Amino acid sequence: MDSAFVYELIGYVASVLVAVSLMMSRIVPLRIVNMIGAATFAVYGYLIGSWPVAGMNAFIVLINVYFLLQIYRSSEYFRILPIDQPDAYLNAFLNFYRKDIAQFYPDFQNEADASEHGYFVLRNMAPAGLILGRVEAGCFHVALDYATPQYRDFKVAAHLWRENREHFIGEGITEIRSRTTDPNYAGYLRKIGFDKDTDRPDTYILKLSPKS
């Protein structure tokens, strides 16, 4: 294969990666894809003997590495905020994210009034997640488990279901149940510690116990 064609192909791949990164809304994936694109451009610049292209994109790689390290090293503030019914902000939140919620919960309308239990998950005091459901005999049945687009990195889920179990236990909740037939959402539930119900294959259960 002609080397000039290979070099040109590498340049096109780098361009596509950078363009894709600029269309992303979540900062961490944006940084990662942009870093890979810049690294590919740096290789392209080296191969064609263009040191300004190689040097500038190598510098962009370092910038992305720096900010990614800053993101992962920074300590973030999380808090669970119980929702009182009725709640005007809850209705405004559901209306604002209605189309996005419908992608994951097509049958969900506006159950703010019907859900007796709800929590906002605050991340650096910004509403990053919302949980709605009902409680029956110590079991919290999830009707909506939603994270806003910019905070879909599992940190909200980890804080809610792994690190805040005492909050639920303090309310007399010892089990979380969530139903889904979506393989992606099922994978998310398994990743954060839910187990499939042996009697109901569409149901996933998280047993709560105090931290040791």
RODRENBA-717540 format. One line per 5 residues: number of its first residue (from 1); their letters; for each residue y, z, x of N, C-alpha, C, O. Coordinates in pm, whole numbers. Layout:
! residues N
NUM = A = Y,Z,X,Y,Z,X,Y,Z,X,Y,Z,X  ...
This chain:
! residues 212
1 = MDSAF = -120,0,85,0,0,0,124,0,88,131,73,187  221,-81,51,344,-95,129,418,38,133,441,101,29  457,82,255,524,211,270,658,214,197,696,318,144  728,102,195,857,98,124,839,127,-24,922,194,-86  729,75,-80,701,102,-221,672,250,-243,717,308,-342
6 = VYELI = 597,312,-151,565,456,-162,693,538,-156,711,631,-234  781,504,-62,907,578,-49,990,566,-177,1049,663,-225  993,444,-232,1070,422,-354,1012,502,-470,1085,557,-552  878,508,-475,811,584,-581,845,732,-570,868,799,-671  847,784,-447,883,925,-425,1026,950,-474,1054,1053,-535
11 = GYVAS = 1115,857,-447,1253,870,-493,1264,872,-645,1342,949,-701  1185,787,-712,1186,785,-858,1132,917,-915,1187,971,-1010  1024,967,-855,966,1094,-900,1068,1207,-886,1083,1289,-976  1137,1210,-773,1239,1312,-750,1349,1303,-855,1394,1404,-908  1393,1180,-885,1499,1160,-985,1456,1210,-1122,1534,1274,-1192
16 = VLVAV = 1332,1179,-1160,1281,1222,-1291,1275,1374,-1299,1313,1432,-1400  1228,1438,-1192,1217,1585,-1193,1355,1650,-1208,1371,1744,-1285  1452,1599,-1135,1588,1656,-1145,1644,1633,-1284,1706,1723,-1342  1623,1514,-1340,1673,1484,-1475,1607,1574,-1579,1674,1625,-1669  1476,1595,-1566,1404,1683,-1660,1457,1825,-1651,1474,1891,-1753
21 = SLMMS = 1483,1872,-1529,1532,2010,-1512,1665,2030,-1583,1690,2137,-1638  1750,1928,-1583,1882,1939,-1646,1875,1940,-1798,1973,1973,-1865  1760,1904,-1854,1742,1907,-1999,1678,2037,-2047,1660,2056,-2167  1645,2125,-1954,1579,2251,-1991,1683,2358,-2026,1791,2363,-1967  1647,2443,-2121,1739,2550,-2163,1705,2683,-2096,1794,2766,-2076
26 = RIVPL = 1579,2704,-2062,1539,2831,-1999,1565,2824,-1850,1525,2728,-1783  1631,2924,-1799,1684,2918,-1663,1574,2917,-1557,1587,2847,-1457  1466,2995,-1578,1362,3001,-1474,1288,2868,-1461,1277,2817,-1349  1236,2808,-1570,1174,2676,-1556,1271,2572,-1502,1233,2485,-1424  1399,2581,-1543,1499,2487,-1492,1509,2497,-1341,1506,2395,-1271
31 = RIVNM = 1520,2620,-1290,1531,2640,-1145,1407,2589,-1072,1418,2527,-966  1290,2617,-1128,1165,2578,-1060,1152,2426,-1054,1122,2371,-948  1173,2358,-1167,1160,2212,-1170,1268,2147,-1084,1241,2050,-1013  1390,2201,-1090,1497,2147,-1008,1467,2165,-860,1497,2077,-779  1407,2278,-824,1370,2303,-685,1265,2203,-637,1273,2150,-526
36 = IGAAT = 1166,2176,-723,1062,2079,-686,1122,1940,-672,1087,1865,-580  1214,1905,-764,1280,1775,-755,1363,1762,-629,1361,1657,-564  1437,1869,-594,1518,1865,-472,1430,1856,-347,1463,1784,-253  1317,1929,-349,1224,1922,-235,1169,1781,-219,1154,1731,-107  1138,1716,-333,1087,1579,-328,1196,1484,-277,1166,1391,-201
41 = FAVYG = 1320,1507,-317,1431,1425,-266,1450,1447,-116,1481,1353,-43  1431,1571,-71,1445,1600,73,1340,1523,152,1370,1467,258  1216,1519,100,1110,1442,165,1146,1293,165,1128,1224,265  1196,1247,52,1238,1106,41,1346,1075,143,1340,972,211  1446,1162,155,1553,1139,251,1501,1135,394,1545,1053,475
46 = YLIGS = 1406,1224,425,1346,1227,559,1270,1097,587,1281,1040,695  1193,1051,488,1110,932,508,1193,806,529,1154,718,605  1309,797,461,1391,677,476,1495,693,587,1576,603,611  1493,808,652,1585,831,763,1727,864,722,1820,848,800  1743,912,598,1876,949,550,1891,1100,561,1852,1174,470
51 = WPVAG = 1947,1147,670,1958,1291,693,2055,1361,598,2030,1476,562  2163,1297,555,2248,1363,454,2171,1392,324,2186,1500,267  2089,1297,278,2010,1318,156,1909,1428,179,1894,1517,94  1839,1425,292,1738,1526,321,1802,1664,336,1752,1762,281  1912,1671,409,1976,1800,434,2036,1861,308,2019,1981,284
56 = MNAFI = 2105,1782,227,2166,1833,105,2060,1885,8,2078,1992,-51  1951,1812,-8,1848,1855,-102,1767,1974,-49,1720,2056,-127  1752,1983,83,1689,2103,139,1775,2226,111,1724,2334,83  1906,2207,118,2000,2317,86,1989,2356,-61,1994,2475,-93  1973,2257,-151,1956,2285,-293,1826,2363,-317,1822,2451,-403
61 = VLINV = 1723,2330,-242,1597,2406,-252,1622,2552,-219,1576,2641,-290  1695,2579,-111,1724,2716,-71,1807,2789,-176,1785,2908,-201  1902,2718,-238,1982,2779,-343,1894,2821,-461,1909,2931,-514  1802,2733,-500,1712,2766,-611,1621,2882,-576,1597,2969,-660  1570,2885,-453,1485,2996,-410,1563,3127,-416,1512,3229,-462
66 = YFLLQ = 1688,3124,-370,1772,3245,-371,1790,3298,-512,1772,3418,-536  1826,3211,-606,1852,3256,-743,1724,3298,-815,1727,3389,-897  1612,3232,-785,1484,3275,-844,1447,3414,-795,1399,3497,-873  1469,3442,-665,1442,3576,-613,1534,3679,-678,1491,3791,-707  1659,3641,-701,1753,3731,-768,1707,3764,-910,1717,3878,-955
71 = IYRSS = 1656,3662,-979,1610,3681,-1116,1490,3775,-1119,1485,3867,-1201  1392,3752,-1031,1270,3831,-1035,1288,3971,-978,1211,4062,-1011  1388,3990,-893,1412,4122,-835,1505,4208,-920,1507,4330,-907  1581,4144,-1007,1679,4219,-1086,1608,4305,-1191,1508,4264,-1249  1662,4424,-1212,1608,4513,-1314,1680,4485,-1444,1803,4482,-1448
76 = EYFRI = 1604,4466,-1551,1661,4435,-1680,1644,4552,-1775,1548,4629,-1765  1737,4563,-1867,1734,4670,-1965,1669,4618,-2093,1712,4518,-2150  1565,4687,-2138,1500,4653,-2264,1507,4772,-2359,1504,4888,-2317  1517,4741,-2486,1517,4845,-2587,1464,4790,-2718,1497,4678,-2757  1383,4870,-2787,1337,4835,-2920,1434,4896,-3021,1463,5015,-3015
81 = LPIDQ = 1483,4814,-3113,1578,4861,-3213,1517,4843,-3351,1508,4731,-3401  1474,4953,-3415,1419,4942,-3551,1522,4886,-3648,1641,4912,-3634  1476,4808,-3744,1564,4743,-3841,1559,4820,-3973,1451,4846,-4026  1674,4854,-4022,1684,4915,-4154,1698,4805,-4259,1766,4704,-4237  1634,4825,-4371,1642,4727,-4480,1739,4776,-4587,1737,4895,-4620
86 = PDAYL = 1822,4691,-4643,1847,4551,-4600,1936,4549,-4475,2009,4645,-4448  1930,4441,-4401,2006,4430,-4277,2075,4294,-4273,2009,4190,-4268  2207,4296,-4274,2283,4171,-4277,2262,4090,-4150,2253,3968,-4155  2255,4159,-4034,2237,4085,-3908,2099,4019,-3904,2086,3908,-3854  1998,4087,-3956,1864,4029,-3959,1864,3897,-4037,1809,3797,-3991
91 = NAFLN = 1927,3896,-4153,1933,3773,-4233,2011,3664,-4159,1973,3547,-4165  2119,3702,-4091,2196,3604,-4015,2113,3548,-3899,2118,3429,-3870  2037,3635,-3833,1951,3594,-3722,1844,3495,-3771,1823,3391,-3709  1779,3527,-3882,1675,3440,-3936,1732,3306,-3979,1667,3203,-3959  1849,3306,-4036,1912,3180,-4078,1949,3094,-3957,1934,2972,-3960
96 = FYRKD = 1999,3158,-3851,2042,3084,-3732,1923,3018,-3664,1933,2903,-3619  1810,3090,-3655,1692,3037,-3584,1587,2980,-3681,1471,2964,-3643  1627,2950,-3803,1532,2909,-3906,1449,2788,-3863,1327,2789,-3879  1512,2684,-3810,1439,2562,-3772,1343,2590,-3656,1231,2539,-3655  1387,2669,-3560,1302,2700,-3446,1183,2786,-3489,1071,2764,-3443
101 = IAQFY = 1208,2882,-3576,1100,2967,-3627,997,2883,-3702,877,2907,-3692  1045,2783,-3777,955,2698,-3856,857,2620,-3769,750,2582,-3816  892,2595,-3642,800,2524,-3553,676,2607,-3524,567,2553,-3505  693,2739,-3522,582,2828,-3490,523,2894,-3614,404,2927,-3617  606,2913,-3716,563,2974,-3842,607,2883,-3957,705,2914,-4025
106 = PDFQN = 536,2772,-3980,579,2676,-4083,579,2734,-4224,652,2686,-4311  498,2837,-4248,490,2896,-4382,588,3011,-4400,601,3066,-4509  658,3048,-4293,751,3161,-4300,881,3114,-4363,942,3017,-4316  923,3182,-4467,1050,3150,-4530,1154,3249,-4480,1204,3237,-4368  1186,3345,-4562,1273,3454,-4519,1215,3582,-4576,1244,3621,-4689
111 = EADAS = 1133,3646,-4497,1062,3764,-4542,1132,3893,-4503,1070,4000,-4500  1260,3884,-4474,1333,4003,-4431,1326,4113,-4536,1312,4230,-4502  1336,4075,-4664,1333,4175,-4769,1190,4223,-4797,1169,4338,-4836  1092,4133,-4776,954,4168,-4808,887,4247,-4697,790,4319,-4723  936,4236,-4573,874,4305,-4460,931,4446,-4450,1051,4464,-4428
116 = EHGYF = 846,4543,-4466,894,4681,-4465,922,4733,-4325,995,4831,-4309  865,4668,-4223,886,4712,-4085,942,4598,-4003,899,4483,-4016  1038,4627,-3918,1093,4525,-3831,1159,4586,-3710,1209,4698,-3714  1160,4510,-3601,1221,4555,-3476,1287,4436,-3407,1231,4327,-3400  1407,4459,-3356,1466,4368,-3259,1430,4419,-3120,1427,4540,-3097
121 = VLRNM = 1402,4327,-3029,1385,4363,-2889,1512,4319,-2817,1541,4199,-2810  1585,4414,-2763,1709,4384,-2693,1681,4371,-2544,1610,4453,-2485  1737,4268,-2485,1722,4245,-2341,1862,4237,-2281,1936,4142,-2306  1897,4337,-2203,2036,4351,-2156,2131,4347,-2275,2238,4286,-2269  2091,4413,-2383,2165,4430,-2508,2179,4302,-2589,2251,4301,-2689
126 = APAGL = 2112,4195,-2548,2112,4071,-2628,1983,4066,-2709,1877,4101,-2656  1988,4023,-2837,1864,4014,-2916,1773,3904,-2863,1802,3785,-2879  1664,3944,-2799,1573,3848,-2736,1448,3824,-2817,1383,3720,-2801  1412,3917,-2904,1290,3902,-2982,1302,3971,-3116,1386,4060,-3135  1217,3930,-3208,1216,3988,-3342,1072,4000,-3390,995,3904,-3381
131 = ILGRV = 1037,4118,-3440,905,4143,-3497,923,4189,-3640,999,4282,-3666  853,4124,-3733,853,4165,-3873,710,4182,-3921,620,4110,-3877  689,4276,-4011,555,4295,-4066,551,4411,-4162,654,4456,-4212  431,4459,-4188,412,4572,-4278,310,4668,-4216,229,4628,-4132  316,4793,-4257,225,4895,-4205,135,4945,-4317,181,4983,-4424
136 = EAGCF = 5,4943,-4289,-93,4994,-4384,-196,5076,-4309,-264,5024,-4221  -208,5204,-4345,-308,5293,-4287,-306,5292,-4135,-411,5283,-4071  -187,5300,-4077,-173,5307,-3933,-185,5174,-3861,-187,5170,-3738  -193,5064,-3936,-205,4930,-3876,-80,4850,-3908,-39,4838,-4024  -19,4795,-3804,98,4710,-3820,52,4565,-3828,2,4510,-3729
141 = HVALD = 70,4502,-3945,32,4362,-3966,154,4274,-3938,254,4281,-4010  144,4193,-3835,257,4111,-3791,275,3991,-3883,182,3914,-3905  397,3977,-3937,431,3858,-4016,510,3758,-3933,502,3637,-3955  587,3808,-3837,667,3721,-3750,679,3786,-3613,717,3903,-3602  647,3711,-3510,660,3755,-3371,734,3644,-3300,675,3544,-3259
146 = YATPQ = 865,3662,-3285,951,3552,-3240,1036,3593,-3121,1093,3702,-3119  1044,3505,-3022,1135,3524,-2908,1233,3408,-2906,1194,3293,-2929  1359,3437,-2880,1460,3332,-2876,1430,3238,-2758,1370,3281,-2660  1471,3111,-2767,1431,3011,-2666,1457,3049,-2522,1376,3019,-2435  1570,3115,-2493,1603,3147,-2355,1526,3265,-2298,1538,3296,-2180
151 = YRDFK = 1445,3333,-2382,1374,3452,-2335,1223,3440,-2353,1156,3541,-2375  1169,3320,-2345,1025,3302,-2363,953,3303,-2228,897,3202,-2185  955,3417,-2164,890,3429,-2033,791,3545,-2030,754,3590,-1922  749,3594,-2145,651,3702,-2163,707,3841,-2131,637,3940,-2152  831,3850,-2079,886,3982,-2051,912,4059,-2180,890,4180,-2185
156 = VAAHL = 959,3989,-2283,982,4055,-2412,851,4105,-2469,842,4219,-2515  747,4019,-2466,617,4059,-2518,558,4174,-2438,501,4267,-2496  571,4169,-2306,517,4276,-2222,586,4409,-2253,522,4514,-2258  718,4404,-2272,789,4527,-2303,748,4580,-2440,727,4700,-2456  738,4492,-2537,709,4534,-2673,568,4589,-2688,549,4699,-2740
161 = WRENR = 468,4513,-2643,330,4549,-2672,263,4631,-2562,169,4705,-2590  310,4621,-2438,245,4695,-2329,319,4823,-2293,258,4928,-2275  450,4812,-2281,528,4923,-2226,585,5017,-2331,634,5125,-2298  578,4978,-2458,638,5060,-2562,537,5108,-2663,571,5132,-2779  414,5124,-2621,310,5167,-2715,340,5304,-2774,306,5333,-2889
166 = EHFIG = 406,5392,-2692,437,5525,-2743,531,5521,-2863,526,5607,-2951  618,5418,-2865,710,5404,-2978,632,5383,-3107,661,5447,-3208  533,5295,-3105,453,5268,-3223,364,5386,-3258,350,5423,-3375  304,5446,-3156,217,5562,-3179,297,5675,-3243,247,5747,-3330  422,5691,-3199,508,5793,-3256,537,5770,-3404,570,5864,-3476
171 = EGITE = 525,5645,-3449,545,5613,-3590,412,5614,-3667,406,5574,-3783  306,5660,-3600,176,5666,-3665,100,5535,-3663,0,5521,-3734  145,5439,-3581,78,5309,-3572,-18,5311,-3453,23,5339,-3341  -143,5283,-3476,-244,5286,-3370,-309,5149,-3348,-392,5134,-3259  -270,5051,-3428,-332,4919,-3417,-232,4812,-3461,-161,4829,-3561
176 = IRSRT = -228,4702,-3386,-145,4587,-3422,-238,4471,-3456,-330,4442,-3380  -214,4405,-3569,-295,4290,-3608,-205,4168,-3628,-99,4178,-3691  -248,4055,-3575,-175,3930,-3591,-273,3819,-3622,-378,3808,-3558  -240,3736,-3721,-328,3627,-3763,-271,3493,-3720,-151,3469,-3733  -357,3407,-3669,-313,3273,-3630,-432,3180,-3616,-543,3223,-3584
181 = TDPNY = -409,3052,-3639,-507,2948,-3609,-453,2854,-3502,-518,2755,-3467  -334,2884,-3451,-271,2803,-3346,-329,2844,-3211,-315,2960,-3172  -394,2753,-3137,-454,2789,-3009,-352,2836,-2906,-384,2920,-2822  -230,2784,-2912,-127,2827,-2816,-86,2972,-2843,-74,3052,-2750  -65,3005,-2971,-28,3143,-3004,-145,3237,-2978,-124,3351,-2936
186 = AGYLR = -267,3190,-3004,-385,3272,-2975,-394,3302,-2825,-429,3413,-2785  -363,3201,-2742,-362,3222,-2598,-257,3322,-2556,-280,3403,-2466  -140,3317,-2621,-32,3414,-2595,-79,3555,-2629,-56,3649,-2553  -146,3570,-2744,-193,3702,-2785,-297,3757,-2687,-293,3875,-2651  -387,3671,-2644,-489,3717,-2547,-424,3757,-2415,-465,3853,-2351
191 = KIGFD = -322,3682,-2375,-255,3710,-2248,-189,3846,-2247,-184,3912,-2143  -139,3891,-2362,-70,4019,-2365,-161,4133,-2411,-114,4245,-2435  -292,4106,-2424,-386,4215,-2444,-454,4222,-2579,-532,4314,-2602  -428,4129,-2669,-495,4129,-2799,-638,4079,-2784,-666,3993,-2700  -728,4132,-2866,-868,4088,-2870,-897,4025,-3006,-842,4068,-3108
196 = KDTDR = -984,3924,-3007,-1021,3860,-3133,-1104,3954,-3218,-1195,4020,-3167  -1074,3960,-3346,-1152,4039,-3441,-1287,3971,-3460,-1294,3853,-3493  -1394,4045,-3439,-1528,3987,-3450,-1562,3948,-3594,-1647,3862,-3616  -1496,4011,-3691,-1524,3981,-3831,-1434,3871,-3888,-1472,3801,-3982  -1313,3854,-3828,-1220,3752,-3877,-1169,3673,-3757,-1082,3721,-3684
201 = PDTYI = -1221,3553,-3736,-1186,3476,-3615,-1039,3436,-3606,-992,3398,-3498  -965,3444,-3718,-823,3408,-3713,-734,3531,-3690,-612,3520,-3695  -794,3646,-3664,-720,3771,-3648,-738,3827,-3508,-848,3828,-3454  -627,3873,-3450,-629,3933,-3316,-575,4075,-3326,-479,4102,-3398  -640,4166,-3251,-612,4309,-3263,-571,4367,-3129,-631,4335,-3026
206 = LKLSP = -470,4452,-3132,-430,4528,-3015,-443,4676,-3049,-368,4727,-3133  -536,4745,-2984,-553,4888,-3004,-453,4963,-2917,-439,4933,-2799  -384,5059,-2975,-283,5133,-2902,-336,5270,-2862,-400,5340,-2940  -307,5306,-2738,-340,5439,-2690,-232,5478,-2591,-176,5391,-2524  -199,5609,-2580,-93,5650,-2489,-124,5609,-2345,-240,5599,-2306
211 = KS = -18,5585,-2267,-34,5554,-2125,-96,5674,-2055,-62,5788,-2084  -186,5646,-1962,-248,5755,-1887,-158,5798,-1773,-193,5889,-1697
